[in-house]
Amino acid sequence: MGCSRVQYAPWIAAALTATLIVACGSKKKEEAASTAEQGAQTIPAYPGAKPIPQTKDGVTAKVDGRDILATDVTGEVQRLHAQLAGHVPPEEQSKMEPMLLKQAIENAVNRKLLLAQAEQEAVSVPDTNVDQEFARFRSQFPDSATFAQQMQGANLDEQTVRARLRENLLINVIIEKRTASAAPVTSQDVETFYRENPEQFRVPEQVRASHILLRAAATDPPEVRGARRASADSILGALKQGADFATIAGQRSEDPGSAARGGDLDFFSRGQMVPAFEAAAFSLAVGQTSGVVETQFGYHILKVIDKKAQSTVSLDEVRPRLSDYLGNQHKAQALQTWVAELRSQAKVEVADSTGKMVPSPPPSAQAASPLPGGAGL
């Protein structure tokens, strides 16, 4: 069976980068232990976080005698926090810390279970596949100097990185093997999902508009803002006299992202622009130009180029993507069931706050770490 990038376990693929940069998912236990003097040593998962419990040897969990290092868990916690960034305020994330730590440990346990299963089934991957993954990993850095600097800062070498990438590929192969027999998606499945989830296939009303922006900050002196407003009024006068909007936008607009396109912002729906700008855009008819619109960015003049009414994507149009989506859902369910079975049969121990290893029973079906699988439509 061929190897491809991890598709059904993004928490595994993403954990590689997090763990490597943080320093050391695949480092030797002795190196991890060098940070531990005695008792339960601590490594914060992110600035301000509570320390991760571990033994004096730097071990946070064991799966059938196989160690999960605190550094592995640190990288996973950081990845989970990164997922929340931009969606959950930092102060709220701190409240979620116990839950995220539990999730991170369970993810690390699942990873260890899958690697053990791959070893048991003598799964292997060609070196060429590892080479390709290493090239992809290295391409995340802007240049060789930055790559070398980051590797050195994390106390990593190419061999360590390649070993971690090989693990990812082994997990991918065993997952593909175990989910290949998942229930196939039928036409009835697709049609039922489409019929029962109409809101997922609605496309909201959209406007395509161009604008000319003269920047003015709220902190600018009144005379500066007055001068900018006067300039905007002058431009508006020129437009009313027949000046070409795109030409003026290219010459005068201070929005570099759109000025080169004659001010064109392409299509957008409600909620994507600041309120005053949105209100003006959606109130204008196609071809109509606004007055001067003031926002926190400055003074705008808008011209509506086109409009699209709210619509619904047809079943025929969405069928291929929907079939893929449901297929991934079926595989995700098969994977989750299988890993839960592996987890129930494994001896898992987790370090408590004193560094003592204590038994860790499988999480309940409701509280279990969600195994990924579905791709968005």
C-alpha positions, 0 to 999 in steps of 0.5 A, spaced: 500 500 500 502 506 498 504 512 503 501 519 502 500 524 507 496 523 513 489 525 511 485 521 517 489 524 523 491 531 522 493 531 530 498 527 528 501 530 522 501 537 525 504 535 532 510 533 528 512 541 527 509 543 534 513 538 537 520 539 533 520 546 534 518 546 541 524 541 542 524 534 541 518 529 540 523 523 538 529 525 543 532 520 547 529 519 554 536 520 557 536 527 554 529 528 556 531 526 563 537 531 563 532 536 565 529 533 571 533 533 577 529 529 582 521 528 583 516 530 578 519 535 574 515 540 570 515 543 563 510 548 561 506 547 555 506 554 553 507 561 557 503 561 563 501 554 563 501 549 569 507 544 568 506 538 565 506 532 570 512 527 569 516 522 572 524 524 574 525 521 567 521 526 564 515 520 562 508 523 562 505 516 560 506 509 558 502 505 553 504 497 555 511 499 557 512 504 552 514 511 554 511 518 552 515 523 554 513 530 557 516 533 551 511 529 546 505 532 550 508 539 551 508 539 543 501 537 543 498 541 548 501 547 544 498 545 538 491 545 541 492 552 543 495 554 536 488 551 534 484 555 539 488 562 537 484 567 534 477 563 536 478 563 544 481 569 548 488 567 552 484 568 558 479 563 556 484 558 554 487 558 561 481 556 563 481 550 558 488 548 560 486 541 564 481 539 559 487 540 553 492 537 557 488 531 558 486 531 550 494 532 549 495 526 553 490 521 550 492 524 543 499 521 545 496 515 547 493 514 541 499 515 537 503 510 541 497 505 540 497 506 532 505 505 532 505 499 536 500 496 531 504 498 525 510 495 528 506 488 530 503 488 523 510 489 520 508 495 516 514 499 512 515 505 508 520 506 503 525 511 504 523 515 498 517 517 502 520 519 508 525 524 503 519 527 500 516 528 507 522 531 509 522 536 503 515 538 505 517 539 512 523 543 510 519 547 505 516 551 511 522 555 512 523 561 508 531 559 507 536 554 509 539 559 514 532 559 518 531 552 517 538 551 520 537 556 526 531 553 528 533 546 528 539 548 532 535 552 537 531 546 538 537 541 539 535 537 533 538 534 527 536 531 521 536 524 523 531 525 529 526 529 524 526 523 519 525 518 524 518 522 526 516 523 519 517 516 518 512 514 524 507 519 521 507 515 515 507 508 518 501 511 522 498 513 515 499 506 512 496 503 518 490 507 518 489 507 511 489 499 511 484 499 517 479 504 514 479 501 507 473 496 509 469 502 511 462 502 509 462 505 502 458 512 500 451 510 496 447 515 492 442 515 497 447 517 503 449 523 499 441 525 497 439 524 504 445 528 507 443 534 502 436 534 503 437 534 511 442 539 511 439 545 507 443 550 511 450 547 509 448 549 501 446 556 502 450 561 499 448 568 502 447 574 498 454 577 495 456 584 492 462 585 488 465 592 489 471 597 488 473 602 493 478 608 493 481 609 500 484 615 503 487 613 510 485 617 516 486 614 523 481 616 529 488 619 533 490 624 527 489 631 528 482 634 526 486 638 521 489 632 518 482 628 518 479 635 515 484 635 509 483 627 508 476 628 507 476 634 503 481 630 498 475 625 498 470 630 496 474 632 491 475 625 488 468 624 489 466 630 485 471 628 479 467 621 479 461 625 478 464 629 472 465 622 469 472 620 471 474 613 470 473 609 477 478 604 476 483 609 474 482 614 480 483 608 484 489 606 481 492 613 482 489 615 489 487 609 493 491 608 499 489 600 499 495 597 496 491 590 496 486 593 491 489 599 488 493 595 483 486 592 481 482 598 480 480 598 487 476 591 486 475 587 492 471 581 489 465 578 492 464 579 499 458 577 503 455 580 510 459 580 516 466 580 512 467 588 512 466 593 517 459 595 518 459 602 515 462 599 509 457 593 508 451 598 509 453 602 503 455 596 499 449 592 500 444 599 499 447 601 492 445 598 485 449 595 480 453 601 477 452 606 482 457 610 486 457 612 493 458 618 497 464 618 502 463 613 507 467 614 513 470 608 517 476 606 522 480 606 516 479 613 513 474 615 508 472 610 502 468 611 496 465 605 493 462 603 486 458 596 486 460 592 480 456 586 481 451 583 485 449 575 487 442 574 490 442 568 495 442 561 492 443 554 494 448 550 491 445 544 487 445 537 489 449 535 482 454 541 483 456 538 490 455 531 489 462 529 488 465 533 494 459 531 498 461 524 497 468 525 499 466 528 505 461 522 507 466 517 505 471 521 510 466 521 515 465 513 515 473 512 515 473 516 521 468 512 525 471 506 523 478 509 525 475 511 532 472 505 533 478 501 532 482 505 536 477 505 542 478 497 541 486 498 542 485 503 547 481 498 551 486 492 551 492 497 553 495 498 559 496 505 560 499 509 566 499 517 567 504 521 571 500 524 577 502 531 580 507 527 584 510 524 578 507 517 580 505 513 575 497 511 576 493 507 571 489 511 566 482 507 564 479 508 557 475 515 556 468 514 556 465 514 549 462 521 550 469 524 553 474 520 548 479 524 544 475 525 537 479 522 532 479 526 526 476 524 519 472 528 516 474 534 511 470 540 510 465 540 504 
